[in-house]
Amino acid sequence: MSGRQGNKLPNNLPQLQNLIKRDPGSYVEEFLQQYRHYQSNVQIFKLQPNKPNKELSDLVMFLAQVGHCYVEHLSTFPQELTDLLLGHHTVLESDLRMTFCKALILLRNKNLINPTGLLELFFELLRCHDKLLRKTLYTHIVADIKNINAKHKNNKVNTTLQNFMYTMLRDSNPIAAKISLDVMVELYKRNIWNDAKTVNVITTACFSKVTKILVAGLKFFLGKDEDEKNDSDSESEDDRPSSRDLMVRYSTGKKNPKNKKKLEKAMKVLKQHKKKKKVEVFNFSAIHLIHDPQDFAEKLLKQLEDSKERFEVKIMMMDLVSRLVGIHELFLFNFYPFIQRFIQPHQREVTKILLCAAQSSHQLVPPETIEPLIMTIANNFVTDRNSGEVMTVGLNAIKEVAARCPLAISEDLLRDLAQYKTHKDKNVMMSARCLIQLFRNMGPQMLHKKDRGRPTESSTEARILNYGELEAKDYIPGAEVLEVQETPKDGEEDDGWEEASISDDDEDGEWVDIHHSSDEETGAIEDFRKIRLAQMAKEVNSAPGKGQKRKNVDLDDEEQAGGGRGELLSLKNIELLHKKPKSDKESRLATAQIALRDALLKKKKQYK
């Protein structure tokens, strides 16, 4: 005992803490002395909770550190701290409040507290005007929920917390509501809470009267899409004829300019088919998990029409509505006249508005609803009084809308726009040719005869479906190239069964392996390869009775129409310029100054 008195353990908490962790049973007396001291300090604190109390702060951290050593004695300690924070968190001194929170986090990390009650307490504390405290609590909440769901989904805790967060998003305190939303978004991004309930709770943030919460909700649904990593290659890669097959076919055949040109065209079609068949995996599960996208889009459009927010926020709302309409193929006929008002060349962010117009078009929208939209773009953009860049943007927008709803563009308008294929501006000319190429693949009958190009077997079969029509084929396209199976000889019936008999050699009772080979699988793969070759040949070979009369217009692969359109567009599709615009004097001077500065810096490094 004299040694302990010499160490002055009652006044040296770090030393006592170290000794208790090494041998808890030998220091129960000293621990209880400190615990009684803590209880008396709590009573003093309750008299003046707004005053700083360094001694209480040290005792709380000491008890939290050794809490796992004396679980029975400290069974009520976590609840006492929780009650102190709930009752006095608005008037507590910031350092003492942070100490109480850190002590509870320490106890939670040692699994001495139920996570549900603690996380609900921390959400309540987000109302405090203490930025450092809010940041600490946010980090712990995300990390704790991640650890709870590390091995398996804890649905009981998740459901309780999600219900609590639903009420927090409607909290009168905007800071607490915003951080609660940030927590849910972060957990969704980490694939911890990636279920429909979380997404539908976040949809309520899109109708908040607080701009920060509204923008955070919109950004969640408009976030960039990240391609998921696929370890295994697509199965269709093996079925598709490779470029090597085409080269072998050319090298073994007659070598002349005609066959060489045919090879080049076949290689281009092969590249285009690879682009088509590539499975695009987007992280669009958030938009897909919305329970009632039609109701959500209607409410969002109503809010957009009455909104007095900044123009940037309106653009975000417009973008989200267009994505919902395009992805879910919704009927929102009021959206097209609304967006039509903003389609002017001098309008701010007009390319984003045109992008929204294209995204919201789909084949289920009646053509008479989208036709005025296309006419507005053509009248306001595609006129000779505008610059080449404006006309190019207009043609690109019309092409994207028509690709999704081809019935919305009239034959007269299409033929008028096709006349720009000889325009003096290269950007306008190439955009017009892209539009022509689109309808060569979709419906060549709408074009002038001279613009239809050399007809191929594929283009002669192409046609634009009527509104509501679905092309359901009762055969496999290209299957006609497969060899017909031989019929059985002279009255023999083949019912598809194999005969098997039990011989004397099989009396030992062992299983007989009747048929075990991969010939059928190999044959099926070969059949698919033949079908794909036949379909590609249709795009290369001339139609029966048609010869090649003129050279084909070669377009870049990115401009080839029908190259598999994903769910969403990018601004690149609207702002695509085929020729880089000329730089003005100021930009040339700025480039020269940057080059001169870089050269001087390089010389200085050489001398050093």
Solvent accessible surface area in square Angstrom, and as a share of the most:
residue,aa,sasa,rsa
1,M,142,0.63
2,S,93,0.60
3,G,49,0.47
4,R,76,0.28
5,Q,128,0.57
6,G,60,0.58
7,N,70,0.36
8,K,132,0.56
9,L,2,0.01
10,P,59,0.37
11,N,132,0.68
12,N,54,0.28
13,L,30,0.15
14,P,101,0.64
15,Q,56,0.25
16,L,0,0.00
17,Q,41,0.18
18,N,70,0.36
19,L,40,0.20
20,I,0,0.00
21,K,88,0.37
22,R,182,0.66
23,D,66,0.34
24,P,46,0.29
25,G,60,0.58
26,S,50,0.33
27,Y,29,0.11
28,V,49,0.28
29,E,128,0.58
30,E,17,0.08
31,F,0,0.00
32,L,51,0.25
33,Q,83,0.37
34,Q,7,0.03
35,Y,21,0.08
36,R,143,0.52
37,H,75,0.33
38,Y,1,0.00
39,Q,74,0.33
40,S,54,0.35
41,N,11,0.06
42,V,13,0.07
43,Q,111,0.49
44,I,107,0.55
45,F,4,0.02
46,K,99,0.42
47,L,145,0.72
48,Q,103,0.46
49,P,27,0.17
50,N,90,0.46
51,K,101,0.43
52,P,96,0.61
53,N,32,0.16
54,K,149,0.63
55,E,86,0.39
56,L,0,0.00
57,S,19,0.12
58,D,58,0.30
59,L,2,0.01
60,V,0,0.00
61,M,58,0.26
62,F,5,0.02
63,L,0,0.00
64,A,0,0.00
65,Q,45,0.20
66,V,0,0.00
67,G,2,0.02
68,H,84,0.38
69,C,31,0.18
70,Y,13,0.05
71,V,82,0.47
72,E,154,0.69
73,H,78,0.35
74,L,10,0.05
75,S,80,0.51
76,T,76,0.44
77,F,1,0.00
78,P,19,0.12
79,Q,106,0.47
80,E,56,0.25
81,L,0,0.00
82,T,24,0.14
83,D,75,0.39
84,L,8,0.04
85,L,0,0.00
86,L,87,0.43
87,G,56,0.54
88,H,44,0.20
89,H,31,0.14
90,T,108,0.63
91,V,76,0.44
92,L,9,0.04
93,E,47,0.21
94,S,52,0.34
95,D,99,0.51
96,L,4,0.02
97,R,19,0.07
98,M,22,0.10
99,T,19,0.11
100,F,0,0.00
101,C,0,0.00
102,K,100,0.42
103,A,0,0.00
104,L,1,0.00
105,I,24,0.12
106,L,41,0.20
107,L,3,0.01
108,R,28,0.10
109,N,107,0.55
110,K,58,0.25
111,N,118,0.61
112,L,57,0.29
113,I,28,0.14
114,N,100,0.51
115,P,21,0.13
116,T,26,0.15
117,G,41,0.40
118,L,4,0.02
119,L,0,0.00
120,E,53,0.24
121,L,6,0.03
122,F,0,0.00
123,F,0,0.00
124,E,51,0.23
125,L,0,0.00
126,L,0,0.00
127,R,72,0.26
128,C,8,0.05
129,H,160,0.72
130,D,23,0.12
131,K,160,0.68
132,L,119,0.59
133,L,1,0.00
134,R,35,0.13
135,K,141,0.60
136,T,35,0.20
137,L,0,0.00
138,Y,63,0.24
139,T,84,0.49
140,H,18,0.08
141,I,0,0.00
142,V,6,0.03
143,A,44,0.34
144,D,10,0.05
145,I,1,0.00
146,K,99,0.42
147,N,102,0.52
148,I,27,0.14
149,N,18,0.09
150,A,75,0.58
151,K,196,0.83
152,H,130,0.58
153,K,94,0.40
154,N,45,0.23
155,N,104,0.54
156,K,169,0.72
157,V,16,0.09
158,N,12,0.06
159,T,61,0.36
160,T,53,0.31
161,L,1,0.00
162,Q,5,0.02
163,N,74,0.38
164,F,40,0.17
165,M,0,0.00
166,Y,77,0.29
167,T,83,0.48
168,M,5,0.02
169,L,18,0.09
170,R,165,0.60
171,D,29,0.15
172,S,116,0.75
173,N,28,0.15
174,P,62,0.39
175,I,58,0.29
176,A,0,0.00
177,A,1,0.00
178,K,53,0.22
179,I,22,0.11
180,S,0,0.00
181,L,0,0.00
182,D,44,0.23
183,V,0,0.00
184,M,0,0.00
185,V,20,0.12
186,E,47,0.21
187,L,0,0.00
188,Y,16,0.06
189,K,139,0.59
190,R,111,0.41
191,N,104,0.54
192,I,15,0.08
193,W,3,0.01
194,N,65,0.33
195,D,62,0.32
196,A,28,0.22
197,K,75,0.32
198,T,0,0.00
199,V,0,0.00
200,N,30,0.15
201,V,10,0.05
202,I,0,0.00
203,T,14,0.08
204,T,41,0.24
205,A,2,0.02
206,C,0,0.00
207,F,71,0.29
208,S,26,0.17
209,K,197,0.83
210,V,57,0.32
211,T,45,0.26
212,K,148,0.63
213,I,5,0.03
214,L,2,0.01
215,V,28,0.16
216,A,19,0.15
217,G,0,0.00
218,L,0,0.00
219,K,123,0.52
220,F,22,0.09
221,F,7,0.03
222,L,28,0.14
223,G,34,0.32
224,K,195,0.83
225,D,45,0.23
226,E,126,0.56
227,D,105,0.54
228,E,97,0.43
229,K,196,0.83
230,N,99,0.51
231,D,151,0.78
232,S,88,0.56
233,D,125,0.65
234,S,45,0.29
235,E,152,0.68
236,S,21,0.13
237,E,87,0.39
238,D,93,0.48
239,D,26,0.13
240,R,12,0.05
241,P,0,0.00
242,S,47,0.31
243,S,44,0.28
244,R,175,0.64
245,D,44,0.23
246,L,13,0.07
247,M,95,0.42
248,V,71,0.41
249,R,137,0.50
250,Y,48,0.18
251,S,57,0.37
252,T,108,0.63
253,G,39,0.38
254,K,155,0.66
255,K,130,0.55
256,N,49,0.25
257,P,113,0.71
258,K,158,0.67
259,N,46,0.24
260,K,109,0.46
261,K,104,0.44
262,K,96,0.40
263,L,24,0.12
264,E,101,0.45
265,K,57,0.24
266,A,16,0.12
267,M,66,0.29
268,K,61,0.26
269,V,8,0.05
270,L,5,0.03
271,K,123,0.52
272,Q,23,0.10
273,H,22,0.10
274,K,86,0.36
275,K,99,0.42
276,K,72,0.31
277,K,85,0.36
278,K,145,0.61
279,V,103,0.59
280,E,95,0.43
281,V,48,0.28
282,F,71,0.30
283,N,73,0.38
284,F,10,0.04
285,S,47,0.30
286,A,9,0.07
287,I,3,0.01
288,H,85,0.38
289,L,54,0.27
290,I,12,0.06
291,H,135,0.60
292,D,77,0.40
293,P,23,0.14
294,Q,54,0.24
295,D,55,0.29
296,F,12,0.05
297,A,0,0.00
298,E,80,0.36
299,K,111,0.47
300,L,0,0.00
301,L,8,0.04
302,K,120,0.51
303,Q,44,0.20
304,L,3,0.02
305,E,80,0.36
306,D,90,0.47
307,S,19,0.12
308,K,198,0.84
309,E,49,0.22
310,R,147,0.54
311,F,36,0.15
312,E,80,0.36
313,V,1,0.01
314,K,50,0.21
315,I,13,0.07
316,M,37,0.17
317,M,0,0.00
318,M,1,0.00
319,D,26,0.13
320,L,0,0.00
321,V,0,0.00
322,S,0,0.00
323,R,31,0.11
324,L,0,0.00
325,V,1,0.00
326,G,19,0.18
327,I,25,0.13
328,H,50,0.22
329,E,65,0.29
330,L,15,0.07
331,F,95,0.40
332,L,11,0.06
333,F,90,0.38
334,N,106,0.54
335,F,0,0.00
336,Y,2,0.01
337,P,76,0.48
338,F,16,0.07
339,I,0,0.00
340,Q,51,0.23
341,R,159,0.58
342,F,39,0.16
343,I,0,0.00
344,Q,64,0.29
345,P,46,0.29
346,H,157,0.70
347,Q,44,0.20
348,R,135,0.49
349,E,76,0.34
350,V,20,0.11
351,T,25,0.15
352,K,75,0.32
353,I,0,0.00
354,L,0,0.00
355,L,17,0.08
356,C,1,0.01
357,A,0,0.00
358,A,0,0.00
359,Q,9,0.04
360,S,0,0.00
361,S,3,0.02
362,H,10,0.04
363,Q,120,0.53
364,L,65,0.32
365,V,1,0.00
366,P,22,0.14
367,P,25,0.15
368,E,118,0.53
369,T,31,0.18
370,I,0,0.00
371,E,66,0.30
372,P,60,0.38
373,L,1,0.00
374,I,0,0.00
375,M,72,0.32
376,T,22,0.13
377,I,0,0.00
378,A,7,0.05
379,N,84,0.43
380,N,28,0.14
381,F,3,0.01
382,V,9,0.05
383,T,27,0.16
384,D,110,0.57
385,R,184,0.67
386,N,32,0.16
387,S,62,0.40
388,G,14,0.13
389,E,70,0.32
390,V,38,0.22
391,M,3,0.01
392,T,0,0.00
393,V,18,0.10
394,G,0,0.00
395,L,0,0.00
396,N,4,0.02
397,A,0,0.00
398,I,0,0.00
399,K,20,0.08
400,E,2,0.01
401,V,0,0.00
402,A,0,0.00
403,A,17,0.13
404,R,38,0.14
405,C,4,0.02
406,P,22,0.14
407,L,68,0.34
408,A,1,0.01
409,I,3,0.02
410,S,44,0.28
411,E,74,0.33
412,D,107,0.56
413,L,22,0.11
414,L,0,0.00
415,R,58,0.21
416,D,89,0.46
417,L,6,0.03
418,A,0,0.00
419,Q,86,0.38
420,Y,41,0.16
421,K,45,0.19
422,T,109,0.64
423,H,40,0.18
424,K,195,0.83
425,D,43,0.22
426,K,95,0.40
427,N,8,0.04
428,V,0,0.00
429,M,41,0.18
430,M,25,0.11
431,S,2,0.01
432,A,0,0.00
433,R,71,0.26
434,C,2,0.01
435,L,0,0.00
436,I,5,0.03
437,Q,29,0.13
438,L,1,0.01
439,F,0,0.00
440,R,41,0.15
441,N,63,0.32
442,M,42,0.19
443,G,1,0.01
444,P,12,0.08
445,Q,97,0.43
446,M,33,0.15
447,L,0,0.00
448,H,60,0.27
449,K,166,0.70
450,K,115,0.49
451,D,3,0.01
452,R,85,0.31
453,G,10,0.10
454,R,34,0.12
455,P,41,0.26
456,T,14,0.08
457,E,53,0.24
458,S,40,0.26
459,S,23,0.15
460,T,77,0.45
461,E,117,0.53
462,A,21,0.17
463,R,122,0.45
464,I,31,0.16
465,L,54,0.27
466,N,99,0.51
467,Y,103,0.39
468,G,63,0.60
469,E,62,0.28
470,L,152,0.76
471,E,97,0.43
472,A,90,0.70
473,K,104,0.44
474,D,140,0.73
475,Y,134,0.51
476,I,105,0.53
477,P,43,0.27
478,G,0,0.00
479,A,31,0.24
480,E,118,0.53
481,V,69,0.39
482,L,50,0.25
483,E,151,0.68
484,V,139,0.80
485,Q,155,0.69
486,E,160,0.72
487,T,114,0.67
488,P,70,0.44
489,K,157,0.67
490,D,143,0.74
491,G,78,0.75
492,E,114,0.51
493,E,165,0.74
494,D,105,0.54
495,D,107,0.55
496,G,65,0.63
497,W,208,0.73
498,E,113,0.51
499,E,175,0.78
500,A,76,0.59
501,S,102,0.66
502,I,160,0.81
503,S,55,0.35
504,D,116,0.60
505,D,125,0.65
506,D,47,0.24
507,E,135,0.61
508,D,99,0.51
509,G,67,0.64
510,E,127,0.57
511,W,250,0.88
512,V,91,0.53
513,D,112,0.58
514,I,107,0.54
515,H,105,0.47
516,H,159,0.71
517,S,63,0.40
518,S,66,0.42
519,D,103,0.53
520,E,131,0.59
521,E,121,0.54
522,T,85,0.49
523,G,33,0.32
524,A,46,0.36
525,I,79,0.40
526,E,80,0.36
527,D,55,0.29
528,F,106,0.44
529,R,62,0.23
530,K,70,0.30
531,I,20,0.10
532,R,56,0.20
533,L,33,0.16
534,A,17,0.13
535,Q,54,0.24
536,M,8,0.04
537,A,35,0.28
538,K,30,0.13
539,E,42,0.19
540,V,11,0.06
541,N,46,0.24
542,S,36,0.23
543,A,6,0.05
544,P,117,0.73
545,G,86,0.83
546,K,106,0.45
547,G,47,0.45
548,Q,91,0.40
549,K,171,0.73
550,R,114,0.42
551,K,161,0.68
552,N,52,0.27
553,V,56,0.32
554,D,106,0.55
555,L,9,0.05
556,D,89,0.46
557,D,49,0.25
558,E,115,0.51
559,E,8,0.04
560,Q,28,0.12
561,A,3,0.02
562,G,33,0.32
563,G,22,0.21
564,G,45,0.43
565,R,89,0.33
566,G,32,0.31
567,E,76,0.34
568,L,35,0.18
569,L,22,0.11
570,S,58,0.37
571,L,53,0.26
572,K,120,0.51
573,N,53,0.27
574,I,0,0.00
575,E,74,0.33
576,L,39,0.20
577,L,59,0.29
578,H,42,0.19
579,K,106,0.45
580,K,180,0.76
581,P,71,0.45
582,K,192,0.81
583,S,58,0.38
584,D,86,0.45
585,K,139,0.59
586,E,135,0.61
587,S,45,0.29
588,R,138,0.50
589,L,95,0.47
590,A,48,0.38
591,T,90,0.52
592,A,57,0.44
593,Q,121,0.54
594,I,89,0.45
595,A,61,0.47
596,L,113,0.56
597,R,141,0.51
598,D,76,0.39
599,A,47,0.36
600,L,97,0.48
601,L,94,0.47
602,K,132,0.56
603,K,116,0.49
604,K,122,0.52
605,K,154,0.65
606,Q,134,0.60
607,Y,190,0.72
608,K,204,0.87
